[in-house]
Amino acid sequence: MKRLSGWDAFLLYSEAPNVHMHTLKVAVIDLHGLGDRTFGVEDFRNVLHGRLYKLEPFRYQLVDIPFKFHHPMWRENCDVDLEYHIRPWRVAAPGGRRELDEAIGEIASTPLDRSRPLWEMYFIEGLADDRIAVVGKIHHALADGVASANLLARGMDLQDGPQRDRDSYATDPAPSTGELVRSAFLDHMRHIARVPGLVKYTAEGIGRVRRSSRKLGPELTRPFTPPPSFMNHVLTPERRFATASLSLADVKSTGKHLGATINDMVLALASGALRKLQLQYDGKADHPLLASVPMSFDFSPDRISGNRFTGVLMALPVDLDNPLDRVRRASETASLAKESNQLIGPELVARWASYMPPAGVEALFRRLSNVDGQNKILNLNISNVPGPRQLGRVGGATVSEIYSVGPLTAASGLNITVWSYVDQLNISVLSDTATVRDPHEVTDAMVQELRDIRIAAGLSGEITVDS
């Protein structure tokens, strides 16, 4: 048994009937290399069963504390019913990108069952070109982007030499009510003992910010007044999903030419795309949008669970007409936000989250999920996560593409997540049914923005796209 951290618990508490807090990981698998050998859902269950011993978070079961006296706990070694957790799915013909994206939107539209380990996998058949897809639906309380990438790597054949799978793994008995209450009481005492250190950490961060010569721009000094936008409203429970794949080399070369990082380029691509959509849906784009961008403070390759990040507000320069100006401003904004995050202390919010009252925070988010009107904190969430750098294999078949997307948060109907995989920069967009007519409008606009940036920079507008 182990306690959810305050930040993990926060991501659990922020869930509501129309705000699902699971993330999606999509692996497209090419079966050509298998020859005459088949690979079906039972084969995949057997592969995963043999690796459950090293995929520990898939064996975690959520255990609530009586009277919500403390944050919940993970029962670390529970039985896993793979017939339940790994489900077959077949996409409609002709089995292209659109059909797969539509299936993933349906999968994303339902919450996870908290009485079971907080994950599901869908074995999707019917794809063109002798391919299948595996879609993992994992609760954000279980793992952030870095932990998910490491977990995904463990599930694929990324290690040198043969895989040593196992047929069984140890299970632990469920805790008693008395054990839960005693553990909660002791943990509360430990948290009280840590308060002086937390106050010191907070005061040191505030002092560094006050002494800093760098000052936040006006759009970030008012974090509770993001501009009204087509993407901010009460969410519908249904989800829509879209993907596109760019060449990582195209993005890198463009960024190198302009003195921008890959993360700067992702923010610039999103800014240009959102400018087009704001002009289309709102009729104007005259104020920077506020995006929450997760910044990890633990990149350990061995970490496969938990959340070790903070959400940093960044201004997206959708108000600038010139694509090169947007790249420069996105780079400046990202640099300032990173510096400010380090000054205040990257773990500040996560540490204070340990002291949030469970019942009160849950009630607050249930109310916020149904408040109609402008989001008072942010416009949308954008993530850029470095994924595996080498091709993965599952059951002997090659993983040709990987996509990932985070959840929609209350009153924010758009999430853009970019994962790099080997030589690809893979874009995923999640929306509800009331934000855009088709989330592919966002991916198409991001692809076009890369062309526009390259042309404006004097580079070729020819890029490699799988959209």
VOPAGU-2260 file (C-alpha; in pm, 1 decimal, decimal comma):
REM VOPAGU-2260
SITE   aa  ch    i         X         Y         Z
SITE  MET   A    0       0,0       0,0       0,0
SITE  LYS   A    1     113,9     351,9     -68,3
SITE  ARG   A    2     -50,4     692,4     -43,1
SITE  LEU   A    3    -134,9     895,6    -350,7
SITE  SER   A    4      66,2    1214,4    -347,8
SITE  GLY   A    5    -129,2    1535,5    -314,1
SITE  TRP   A    6     -78,1    1608,7    -684,0
SITE  ASP   A    7    -190,5    1258,0    -787,3
SITE  ALA   A    8    -497,0    1296,1    -566,7
SITE  PHE   A    9    -569,3    1641,8    -710,9
SITE  LEU   A   10    -593,9    1486,9   -1058,7
SITE  LEU   A   11    -835,7    1232,0    -917,4
SITE  TYR   A   12   -1050,2    1492,4    -740,8
SITE  SER   A   13   -1076,2    1710,2   -1052,5
SITE  GLU   A   14   -1277,0    1444,1   -1235,6
SITE  ALA   A   15   -1648,2    1501,9   -1300,2
SITE  PRO   A   16   -1916,0    1334,3   -1517,1
SITE  ASN   A   17   -1821,3    1560,9   -1808,3
SITE  VAL   A   18   -1450,9    1592,8   -1720,4
SITE  HIS   A   19   -1271,1    1259,2   -1760,0
SITE  MET   A   20    -917,3    1259,4   -1622,3
SITE  HIS   A   21    -768,7     972,5   -1819,1
SITE  THR   A   22    -490,4    1007,8   -2072,4
SITE  LEU   A   23    -466,9     815,0   -2398,5
SITE  LYS   A   24    -163,8     635,3   -2541,2
SITE  VAL   A   25    -199,6     500,5   -2895,2
SITE  ALA   A   26      45,6     256,3   -3054,0
SITE  VAL   A   27      -2,1     170,4   -3421,5
SITE  ILE   A   28     153,1    -171,0   -3489,8
SITE  ASP   A   29     266,7    -300,5   -3828,7
SITE  LEU   A   30     209,1    -676,5   -3864,8
SITE  HIS   A   31     400,0    -720,1   -4192,1
SITE  GLY   A   32     705,7    -861,3   -4017,4
SITE  LEU   A   33     511,5   -1151,6   -3867,2
SITE  GLY   A   34     480,1   -1338,4   -4196,8
SITE  ASP   A   35     210,2   -1603,3   -4176,3
SITE  ARG   A   36     188,0   -1578,3   -3797,0
SITE  THR   A   37    -126,4   -1406,9   -3664,4
SITE  PHE   A   38    -144,9   -1168,6   -3370,7
SITE  GLY   A   39    -487,5   -1126,0   -3214,2
SITE  VAL   A   40    -635,3    -996,4   -2892,4
SITE  GLU   A   41    -561,6   -1321,4   -2704,5
SITE  ASP   A   42    -199,9   -1306,7   -2818,2
SITE  PHE   A   43    -180,0    -950,1   -2691,4
SITE  ARG   A   44    -332,2   -1049,6   -2357,0
SITE  ASN   A   45     -69,7   -1322,1   -2325,8
SITE  VAL   A   46     211,3   -1076,9   -2404,4
SITE  LEU   A   47      87,2    -827,2   -2146,1
SITE  HIS   A   48      27,1   -1096,5   -1885,9
SITE  GLY   A   49     390,1   -1201,2   -1916,8
SITE  ARG   A   50     500,0    -844,4   -1849,1
SITE  LEU   A   51     262,7    -744,2   -1568,8
SITE  TYR   A   52     534,1    -816,0   -1312,9
SITE  LYS   A   53     730,2    -513,6   -1442,7
SITE  LEU   A   54     427,7    -294,2   -1522,5
SITE  GLU   A   55     350,4    -233,9   -1155,9
SITE  PRO   A   56     103,4      57,5   -1198,7
SITE  PHE   A   57    -127,8    -172,2   -1396,3
SITE  ARG   A   58    -164,4    -372,9   -1073,5
SITE  TYR   A   59    -255,4     -71,4    -857,3
SITE  GLN   A   60    -610,7     -52,6    -725,6
SITE  LEU   A   61    -753,1     265,8    -576,4
SITE  VAL   A   62    -859,9     238,8    -211,8
SITE  ASP   A   63   -1059,9     522,4     -54,8
SITE  ILE   A   64   -1009,0     619,4     308,4
SITE  PRO   A   65   -1318,6     607,1     533,6
SITE  PHE   A   66   -1489,0     946,6     565,1
SITE  LYS   A   67   -1229,8    1086,7     319,0
SITE  PHE   A   68   -1003,2    1135,3     617,3
SITE  HIS   A   69    -700,0    1149,8     386,3
SITE  HIS   A   70    -597,5    1107,0      23,7
SITE  PRO   A   71    -669,4     758,3    -116,1
SITE  MET   A   72    -410,4     482,7    -131,8
SITE  TRP   A   73    -290,4     242,3    -397,3
SITE  ARG   A   74    -317,2    -125,7    -321,2
SITE  GLU   A   75      -2,8    -209,7    -511,7
SITE  ASN   A   76     -39,9    -578,3    -600,5
SITE  CYS   A   77    -393,7    -676,3    -690,5
SITE  ASP   A   78    -541,3    -930,3    -928,8
SITE  VAL   A   79    -590,6    -805,6   -1284,4
SITE  ASP   A   80    -867,5    -939,3   -1507,3
SITE  LEU   A   81    -718,7    -905,9   -1854,2
SITE  GLU   A   82   -1047,4   -1013,4   -2012,9
SITE  TYR   A   83   -1193,4    -690,8   -1870,0
SITE  HIS   A   84    -897,2    -458,6   -1913,3
SITE  ILE   A   85    -798,6    -558,9   -2268,4
SITE  ARG   A   86   -1093,1    -520,7   -2503,6
SITE  PRO   A   87   -1137,0    -592,9   -2874,7
SITE  TRP   A   88   -1251,8    -320,9   -3113,7
SITE  ARG   A   89   -1293,7    -303,0   -3489,1
SITE  VAL   A   90   -1288,2      21,4   -3686,0
SITE  ALA   A   91   -1514,4      97,3   -3978,8
SITE  ALA   A   92   -1389,3      53,4   -4336,1
SITE  PRO   A   93   -1162,3     159,0   -4496,8
SITE  GLY   A   94    -961,8     161,1   -4172,7
SITE  GLY   A   95    -762,4     478,6   -4229,1
SITE  ARG   A   96    -650,9     755,0   -3994,6
SITE  ARG   A   97    -998,0     911,7   -3976,6
SITE  GLU   A   98   -1165,8     583,8   -3880,2
SITE  LEU   A   99    -904,9     514,3   -3610,9
SITE  ASP   A  100    -937,7     868,9   -3473,3
SITE  GLU   A  101   -1316,6     831,7   -3454,5
SITE  ALA   A  102   -1281,3     504,7   -3262,4
SITE  ILE   A  103   -1038,7     665,4   -3016,1
SITE  GLY   A  104   -1284,1     951,5   -2960,4
SITE  GLU   A  105   -1549,8     698,0   -2862,8
SITE  ILE   A  106   -1306,5     520,8   -2630,5
SITE  ALA   A  107   -1216,4     852,7   -2465,9
SITE  SER   A  108   -1581,5     940,1   -2400,5
SITE  THR   A  109   -1636,3     711,4   -2100,3
SITE  PRO   A  110   -1469,6     732,1   -1757,3
SITE  LEU   A  111   -1267,0     454,3   -1598,1
SITE  ASP   A  112   -1423,4     229,3   -1333,5
SITE  ARG   A  113   -1263,8     323,0   -1001,3
SITE  SER   A  114   -1341,3     -16,6    -847,7
SITE  ARG   A  115   -1077,6    -168,9   -1077,5
SITE  PRO   A  116    -716,8     -78,9   -1163,9
SITE  LEU   A  117    -742,6     255,1   -1341,9
SITE  TRP   A  118    -657,0     153,0   -1695,6
SITE  GLU   A  119    -805,2     -12,1   -2002,4
SITE  MET   A  120    -654,5    -119,1   -2333,1
SITE  TYR   A  121    -832,0    -156,1   -2664,4
SITE  PHE   A  122    -701,3    -394,3   -2929,8
SITE  ILE   A  123    -818,5    -232,4   -3252,8
SITE  GLU   A  124    -843,4    -432,5   -3572,8
SITE  GLY   A  125    -970,7    -348,0   -3920,6
SITE  LEU   A  126    -695,5     -97,7   -4003,9
SITE  ALA   A  127    -566,4     -76,9   -4358,7
SITE  ASP   A  128    -219,5    -199,0   -4463,6
SITE  ASP   A  129    -207,6    -496,5   -4225,4
SITE  ARG   A  130    -194,4    -285,0   -3910,9
SITE  ILE   A  131    -355,6    -291,5   -3569,5
SITE  ALA   A  132    -362,7     -30,7   -3292,7
SITE  VAL   A  133    -346,8     -61,0   -2916,4
SITE  VAL   A  134    -510,5     224,8   -2726,5
SITE  GLY   A  135    -423,6     260,0   -2359,1
SITE  LYS   A  136    -662,1     458,4   -2140,1
SITE  ILE   A  137    -475,7     541,6   -1818,9
SITE  HIS   A  138    -594,6     765,1   -1536,6
SITE  HIS   A  139    -378,1    1074,0   -1494,3
SITE  ALA   A  140    -360,9    1005,0   -1119,9
SITE  LEU   A  141    -161,1     695,4   -1208,4
SITE  ALA   A  142     107,8     849,1   -1430,8
SITE  ASP   A  143     214,3    1172,9   -1599,5
SITE  GLY   A  144     364,0    1199,7   -1948,4
SITE  VAL   A  145     720,6    1108,1   -1849,8
SITE  ALA   A  146     608,0     812,2   -1636,9
SITE  SER   A  147     372,5     696,7   -1913,3
SITE  ALA   A  148     655,4     706,7   -2168,6
SITE  ASN   A  149     872,6     494,3   -1939,0
SITE  LEU   A  150     583,4     255,9   -1874,5
SITE  LEU   A  151     522,3     225,2   -2247,6
SITE  ALA   A  152     889,5     147,5   -2304,1
SITE  ARG   A  153     872,2    -132,4   -2048,2
SITE  GLY   A  154     573,3    -280,3   -2225,0
SITE  MET   A  155     754,1    -287,7   -2559,4
SITE  ASP   A  156    1071,2    -472,6   -2656,7
SITE  LEU   A  157    1306,9    -178,6   -2621,6
SITE  GLN   A  158    1574,1    -355,3   -2417,3
SITE  ASP   A  159    1866,2    -539,2   -2574,2
SITE  GLY   A  160    1850,2    -916,3   -2561,0
SITE  PRO   A  161    1553,2   -1149,6   -2509,1
SITE  GLN   A  162    1255,3   -1053,3   -2295,6
SITE  ARG   A  163    1218,6   -1255,7   -1977,1
SITE  ASP   A  164     845,8   -1271,4   -1933,8
SITE  ARG   A  165     677,9   -1429,8   -1631,9
SITE  ASP   A  166     361,7   -1632,9   -1596,6
SITE  SER   A  167     269,1   -1504,8   -1251,8
SITE  TYR   A  168     321,8   -1226,6   -1000,3
SITE  ALA   A  169     258,2   -1175,1    -630,8
SITE  THR   A  170     -71,5   -1032,1    -505,1
SITE  ASP   A  171    -143,3    -866,3    -171,2
SITE  PRO   A  172    -458,7    -887,2      42,2
SITE  ALA   A  173    -692,5    -588,9      62,5
SITE  PRO   A  174    -632,7    -365,0     368,0
SITE  SER   A  175    -873,9    -353,7     659,4
SITE  THR   A  176   -1062,0     -39,2     763,0
SITE  GLY   A  177    -848,9     -14,4    1074,5
SITE  GLU   A  178    -528,0     -30,4     874,4
SITE  LEU   A  179    -650,5     246,4     645,4
SITE  VAL   A  180    -747,2     478,3     932,2
SITE  ARG   A  181    -422,9     417,9    1125,5
SITE  SER   A  182    -214,9     477,3     814,1
SITE  ALA   A  183    -405,7     799,1     737,8
SITE  PHE   A  184    -353,2     928,0    1091,0
SITE  LEU   A  185      20,6     859,5    1079,9
SITE  ASP   A  186      55,1    1023,5     739,7
SITE  HIS   A  187    -127,7    1331,2     866,4
SITE  MET   A  188     127,1    1356,3    1148,6
SITE  ARG   A  189     410,6    1333,1     896,8
SITE  HIS   A  190     251,1    1607,0     684,4
SITE  ILE   A  191     222,2    1835,4     987,2
SITE  ALA   A  192     590,7    1778,6    1058,6
SITE  ARG   A  193     677,0    1886,4     703,6
SITE  VAL   A  194     492,4    2222,1     722,3
SITE  PRO   A  195     794,5    2426,9     842,7
SITE  GLY   A  196    1006,1    2296,6     554,1
SITE  LEU   A  197     728,1    2374,3     305,2
SITE  VAL   A  198     686,7    2727,9     439,2
SITE  LYS   A  199    1064,4    2776,1     407,5
SITE  TYR   A  200    1059,7    2642,8      48,1
SITE  THR   A  201     773,8    2880,4     -37,5
SITE  ALA   A  202     938,8    3183,2     122,0
SITE  GLU   A  203    1265,8    3113,4     -58,7
SITE  GLY   A  204    1082,0    3096,5    -392,3
SITE  ILE   A  205     897,4    3422,8    -331,3
SITE  GLY   A  206    1227,1    3585,2    -236,8
SITE  ARG   A  207    1393,8    3469,9    -558,3
SITE  VAL   A  208    1106,5    3607,8    -765,5
SITE  ARG   A  209    1122,0    3944,6    -590,9
SITE  ARG   A  210    1497,7    3972,4    -645,7
SITE  SER   A  211    1477,8    3868,9   -1010,3
SITE  SER   A  212    1533,4    4132,0   -1277,7
SITE  ARG   A  213    1299,9    3942,9   -1514,0
SITE  LYS   A  214     935,4    4042,2   -1489,0
SITE  LEU   A  215     627,1    3864,5   -1615,2
SITE  GLY   A  216     447,4    4009,5   -1913,5
SITE  PRO   A  217     106,3    4171,2   -1857,1
SITE  GLU   A  218     -78,1    3870,6   -2003,2
SITE  LEU   A  219      68,2    3647,9   -1729,2
SITE  THR   A  220      29,2    3889,0   -1439,1
SITE  ARG   A  221    -346,6    3840,4   -1467,7
SITE  PRO   A  222    -377,2    3460,5   -1475,9
SITE  PHE   A  223    -741,4    3473,6   -1377,2
SITE  THR   A  224    -848,7    3677,5   -1679,3
SITE  PRO   A  225    -772,5    3473,1   -1992,4
SITE  PRO   A  226    -954,6    3605,9   -2297,3
SITE  PRO   A  227   -1295,8    3460,6   -2385,8
SITE  SER   A  228   -1261,2    3193,0   -2652,6
SITE  PHE   A  229   -1464,2    2940,8   -2851,9
SITE  MET   A  230   -1293,1    2661,6   -2658,3
SITE  ASN   A  231   -1408,7    2772,7   -2311,2
SITE  HIS   A  232   -1753,1    2653,8   -2202,9
SITE  VAL   A  233   -1924,6    2374,7   -2010,2
SITE  LEU   A  234   -1791,4    2054,1   -2159,7
SITE  THR   A  235   -2002,4    1779,0   -2308,5
SITE  PRO   A  236   -1914,9    1424,8   -2188,9
SITE  GLU   A  237   -1839,5    1299,5   -2542,0
SITE  ARG   A  238   -1492,8    1333,7   -2688,6
SITE  ARG   A  239   -1352,1    1373,7   -3038,6
SITE  PHE   A  240    -994,4    1290,5   -3137,7
SITE  ALA   A  241    -761,2    1377,8   -3425,3
SITE  THR   A  242    -400,5    1302,5   -3516,7
SITE  ALA   A  243    -132,8    1407,4   -3764,2
SITE  SER   A  244     230,9    1303,7   -3800,7
SITE  LEU   A  245     512,3    1540,4   -3898,4
SITE  SER   A  246     875,1    1464,6   -3970,2
SITE  LEU   A  247    1083,0    1540,1   -3661,2
SITE  ALA   A  248    1369,8    1638,2   -3893,2
SITE  ASP   A  249    1151,5    1902,8   -4062,8
SITE  VAL   A  250    1059,6    2057,6   -3727,8
SITE  LYS   A  251    1417,1    2038,7   -3595,6
SITE  SER   A  252    1569,8    2195,5   -3906,0
SITE  THR   A  253    1312,8    2476,0   -3902,1
SITE  GLY   A  254    1376,5    2543,6   -3535,2
SITE  LYS   A  255    1753,8    2537,2   -3582,9
SITE  HIS   A  256    1724,4    2788,4   -3866,8
SITE  LEU   A  257    1520,5    3021,3   -3643,5
SITE  GLY   A  258    1707,9    2960,7   -3317,0
SITE  ALA   A  259    1406,6    2786,2   -3159,5
SITE  THR   A  260    1376,8    2459,8   -2968,8
SITE  ILE   A  261    1133,8    2180,8   -3053,1
SITE  ASN   A  262     915,3    2297,1   -2763,5
SITE  ASP   A  263     920,4    2654,1   -2902,1
SITE  MET   A  264     816,4    2516,6   -3239,8
SITE  VAL   A  265     527,7    2318,7   -3087,4
SITE  LEU   A  266     400,2    2634,2   -2915,2
SITE  ALA   A  267     437,4    2832,3   -3238,3
SITE  LEU   A  268     252,9    2568,7   -3442,8
SITE  ALA   A  269     -29,3    2569,1   -3188,1
SITE  SER   A  270     -38,3    2950,1   -3181,7
SITE  GLY   A  271     -71,0    2978,0   -3558,4
SITE  ALA   A  272    -337,7    2707,9   -3572,8
SITE  LEU   A  273    -538,9    2861,5   -3288,9
SITE  ARG   A  274    -516,7    3205,7   -3449,7
SITE  LYS   A  275    -683,2    3064,4   -3762,8
SITE  LEU   A  276    -952,2    2893,6   -3554,7
SITE  GLN   A  277   -1017,8    3199,8   -3340,4
SITE  LEU   A  278   -1065,5    3411,5   -3649,9
SITE  GLN   A  279   -1301,3    3145,4   -3783,6
SITE  TYR   A  280   -1505,1    3079,5   -3468,3
SITE  ASP   A  281   -1472,6    3405,3   -3270,8
SITE  GLY   A  282   -1412,9    3653,2   -3553,2
SITE  LYS   A  283   -1106,1    3796,7   -3379,7
SITE  ALA   A  284    -768,5    3701,9   -3231,3
SITE  ASP   A  285    -657,1    4018,7   -3054,6
SITE  HIS   A  286    -519,8    3887,9   -2725,7
SITE  PRO   A  287    -272,2    3611,3   -2636,5
SITE  LEU   A  288    -433,2    3288,4   -2520,7
SITE  LEU   A  289    -322,4    3134,0   -2191,4
SITE  ALA   A  290    -207,0    2772,9   -2214,1
SITE  SER   A  291    -114,0    2548,1   -1925,1
SITE  VAL   A  292     202,2    2362,7   -2026,7
SITE  PRO   A  293     324,9    2081,3   -1798,4
SITE  MET   A  294     690,6    2096,6   -1694,7
SITE  SER   A  295     834,2    1784,2   -1538,4
SITE  PHE   A  296    1079,4    1803,7   -1248,9
SITE  ASP   A  297    1161,6    1431,8   -1250,1
SITE  PHE   A  298    1290,8    1278,0   -1573,4
SITE  SER   A  299    1413,7     955,8   -1413,9
SITE  PRO   A  300    1398,3     672,5   -1672,0
SITE  ASP   A  301    1295,0     431,4   -1396,3
SITE  ARG   A  302     986,3     627,1   -1285,6
SITE  ILE   A  303     671,0     458,4   -1420,5
SITE  SER   A  304     401,5     606,5   -1196,9
SITE  GLY   A  305     301,2     926,9   -1023,5
SITE  ASN   A  306     293,8    1289,8   -1131,6
SITE  ARG   A  307     605,8    1498,1   -1100,2
SITE  PHE   A  308     520,9    1807,8   -1298,8
SITE  THR   A  309     379,0    2151,9   -1259,0
SITE  GLY   A  310     144,8    2328,5   -1498,8
SITE  VAL   A  311     308,3    2651,9   -1615,9
SITE  LEU   A  312      98,3    2924,8   -1778,1
SITE  MET   A  313     235,1    3045,0   -2110,9
SITE  ALA   A  314      97,1    3311,9   -2340,9
SITE  LEU   A  315      31,9    3190,8   -2696,6
SITE  PRO   A  316      85,6    3481,3   -2939,1
SITE  VAL   A  317    -227,2    3428,9   -3146,7
SITE  ASP   A  318    -257,9    3807,4   -3175,4
SITE  LEU   A  319      49,7    3830,7   -3400,9
SITE  ASP   A  320     -11,7    3806,0   -3773,9
SITE  ASN   A  321     341,0    3715,9   -3889,3
SITE  PRO   A  322     439,8    3347,6   -3839,1
SITE  LEU   A  323     804,6    3434,0   -3766,9
SITE  ASP   A  324     694,3    3684,7   -3503,8
SITE  ARG   A  325     488,7    3408,3   -3344,4
SITE  VAL   A  326     793,7    3179,0   -3330,4
SITE  ARG   A  327    1006,6    3449,4   -3168,3
SITE  ARG   A  328     737,8    3545,3   -2917,6
SITE  ALA   A  329     661,8    3180,2   -2832,0
SITE  SER   A  330    1033,1    3122,5   -2767,4
SITE  GLU   A  331    1060,4    3431,8   -2546,4
SITE  THR   A  332     745,9    3340,8   -2353,9
SITE  ALA   A  333     859,2    2981,9   -2297,5
SITE  SER   A  334    1201,2    3097,0   -2176,6
SITE  LEU   A  335    1047,2    3344,6   -1932,1
SITE  ALA   A  336     793,2    3091,2   -1804,8
SITE  LYS   A  337    1063,2    2827,9   -1744,9
SITE  GLU   A  338    1280,2    3079,1   -1559,2
SITE  SER   A  339     986,9    3193,8   -1345,9
SITE  ASN   A  340     895,2    2831,7   -1269,3
SITE  GLN   A  341    1249,1    2763,6   -1147,0
SITE  LEU   A  342    1255,6    3082,0    -942,8
SITE  ILE   A  343     932,8    3014,4    -755,1
SITE  GLY   A  344    1021,3    2646,5    -712,8
SITE  PRO   A  345     899,1    2375,6    -953,0
SITE  GLU   A  346     756,1    2161,6    -674,1
SITE  LEU   A  347     565,9    2440,7    -497,7
SITE  VAL   A  348     212,8    2356,0    -616,0
SITE  ALA   A  349     268,6    1981,6    -591,7
SITE  ARG   A  350     387,8    2009,9    -230,4
SITE  TRP   A  351      98,1    2229,4    -121,1
SITE  ALA   A  352    -143,7    1989,4    -290,9
SITE  SER   A  353     -74,2    1737,3     -15,8
SITE  TYR   A  354    -273,1    1955,5     224,0
SITE  MET   A  355    -591,2    1983,9      15,7
SITE  PRO   A  356    -907,0    1845,6     185,8
SITE  PRO   A  357   -1039,9    1562,2     -35,9
SITE  ALA   A  358   -1413,6    1624,3       7,2
SITE  GLY   A  359   -1384,5    1999,8     -39,5
SITE  VAL   A  360   -1170,9    1978,3    -352,6
SITE  GLU   A  361   -1401,5    1718,5    -510,2
SITE  ALA   A  362   -1705,4    1940,5    -442,7
SITE  LEU   A  363   -1525,8    2242,2    -588,0
SITE  PHE   A  364   -1444,0    2064,9    -914,7
SITE  ARG   A  365   -1794,0    1924,4    -950,9
SITE  ARG   A  366   -1921,8    2281,2    -931,2
SITE  LEU   A  367   -1658,3    2420,5   -1168,9
SITE  SER   A  368   -1735,4    2152,3   -1426,9
SITE  ASN   A  369   -2089,0    2291,6   -1463,3
SITE  VAL   A  370   -2023,8    2665,1   -1441,3
SITE  ASP   A  371   -2120,2    2823,0   -1771,4
SITE  GLY   A  372   -1901,8    3108,2   -1888,0
SITE  GLN   A  373   -1541,2    3207,6   -1932,5
SITE  ASN   A  374   -1269,6    2988,0   -1783,7
SITE  LYS   A  375   -1104,6    3200,1   -1514,8
SITE  ILE   A  376    -761,0    3034,1   -1521,1
SITE  LEU   A  377    -660,7    2915,2   -1868,9
SITE  ASN   A  378    -781,5    2863,2   -2223,8
SITE  LEU   A  379    -636,5    2521,4   -2304,0
SITE  ASN   A  380    -372,9    2262,3   -2219,7
SITE  ILE   A  381     -69,8    2194,5   -2441,9
SITE  SER   A  382     191,6    1923,4   -2381,4
SITE  ASN   A  383     514,8    1826,8   -2555,0
SITE  VAL   A  384     659,9    1495,1   -2436,5
SITE  PRO   A  385     975,1    1325,3   -2569,1
SITE  GLY   A  386     881,4     965,0   -2638,5
SITE  PRO   A  387    1096,3     656,8   -2713,1
SITE  ARG   A  388    1389,1     717,5   -2947,4
SITE  GLN   A  389    1400,5     364,6   -3085,0
SITE  LEU   A  390    1137,7     148,0   -3251,2
SITE  GLY   A  391     937,6     -66,4   -3013,3
SITE  ARG   A  392     804,0    -415,1   -3073,9
SITE  VAL   A  393     505,3    -600,2   -2930,5
SITE  GLY   A  394     479,6    -973,9   -2981,8
SITE  GLY   A  395     742,4    -949,8   -3254,1
SITE  ALA   A  396     552,6    -681,4   -3449,7
SITE  THR   A  397     691,2    -329,8   -3502,5
SITE  VAL   A  398     532,1     -26,9   -3337,1
SITE  SER   A  399     526,8     219,0   -3626,7
SITE  GLU   A  400     359,6     521,2   -3460,3
SITE  ILE   A  401     281,0     642,5   -3108,8
SITE  TYR   A  402      33,0     915,1   -3012,8
SITE  SER   A  403     -67,4    1051,0   -2674,5
SITE  VAL   A  404    -311,4    1305,4   -2541,2
SITE  GLY   A  405    -396,4    1440,1   -2197,7
SITE  PRO   A  406    -744,6    1510,5   -2061,0
SITE  LEU   A  407    -970,9    1809,0   -2104,3
SITE  THR   A  408    -997,7    2015,6   -1787,8
SITE  ALA   A  409   -1308,0    2196,6   -1662,9
SITE  ALA   A  410   -1434,5    2456,5   -1913,2
SITE  SER   A  411   -1139,8    2398,5   -2148,6
SITE  GLY   A  412   -1255,9    2209,0   -2454,1
SITE  LEU   A  413    -922,4    2153,8   -2624,3
SITE  ASN   A  414    -603,6    1962,4   -2542,8
SITE  ILE   A  415    -307,1    1950,8   -2781,1
SITE  THR   A  416     -39,6    1691,7   -2700,8
SITE  VAL   A  417     272,8    1625,6   -2907,4
SITE  TRP   A  418     486,3    1314,5   -2865,5
SITE  SER   A  419     808,3    1254,5   -3053,7
SITE  TYR   A  420     875,7     893,7   -3150,9
SITE  VAL   A  421    1194,9     791,0   -3332,3
SITE  ASP   A  422    1185,1    1026,1   -3637,2
SITE  GLN   A  423     823,9    1144,5   -3599,6
SITE  LEU   A  424     659,1    1440,5   -3429,3
SITE  ASN   A  425     308,8    1309,6   -3366,1
SITE  ILE   A  426      26,6    1553,7   -3291,0
SITE  SER   A  427    -289,0    1455,6   -3102,1
SITE  VAL   A  428    -590,0    1678,0   -3038,5
SITE  LEU   A  429    -874,2    1600,5   -2799,7
SITE  SER   A  430   -1194,0    1805,7   -2789,2
SITE  ASP   A  431   -1551,2    1770,9   -2676,7
SITE  THR   A  432   -1843,1    1789,2   -2921,5
SITE  ALA   A  433   -1915,6    2160,2   -2865,0
SITE  THR   A  434   -1572,6    2316,7   -2928,6
SITE  VAL   A  435   -1496,8    2254,8   -3296,4
SITE  ARG   A  436   -1689,8    2087,5   -3574,8
SITE  ASP   A  437   -1398,2    1849,8   -3633,3
SITE  PRO   A  438   -1072,8    1830,8   -3429,8
SITE  HIS   A  439    -888,0    1763,3   -3754,7
SITE  GLU   A  440    -933,0    2135,6   -3815,9
SITE  VAL   A  441    -669,8    2182,3   -3544,2
SITE  THR   A  442    -423,4    1920,4   -3672,5
SITE  ASP   A  443    -462,0    2041,3   -4032,5
SITE  ALA   A  444    -398,6    2400,2   -3922,2
SITE  MET   A  445     -84,6    2297,6   -3727,7
SITE  VAL   A  446      52,2    2116,9   -4033,1
SITE  GLN   A  447     -17,3    2422,1   -4250,0
SITE  GLU   A  448     146,8    2646,4   -3991,4
SITE  LEU   A  449     474,0    2454,7   -4027,3
SITE  ARG   A  450     459,3    2514,9   -4402,6
SITE  ASP   A  451     385,2    2884,5   -4345,5
SITE  ILE   A  452     674,8    2923,3   -4101,0
SITE  ARG   A  453     919,2    2754,7   -4337,1
SITE  ILE   A  454     812,0    2964,6   -4633,9
SITE  ALA   A  455     833,4    3285,7   -4428,3
SITE  ALA   A  456    1184,0    3179,4   -4319,5
SITE  GLY   A  457    1294,0    3125,2   -4680,0
SITE  LEU   A  458    1288,3    2744,4   -4653,0
SITE  SER   A  459    1104,3    2496,1   -4870,8
SITE  GLY   A  460     734,9    2455,3   -4798,1
SITE  GLU   A  461     761,3    2086,0   -4887,3
SITE  ILE   A  462     732,2    1879,7   -4568,1
SITE  THR   A  463     673,0    1516,4   -4485,0
SITE  VAL   A  464     321,3    1472,8   -4350,3
SITE  ASP   A  465     104,9    1175,6   -4261,1
SITE  SER   A  466    -226,4    1339,0   -4176,3
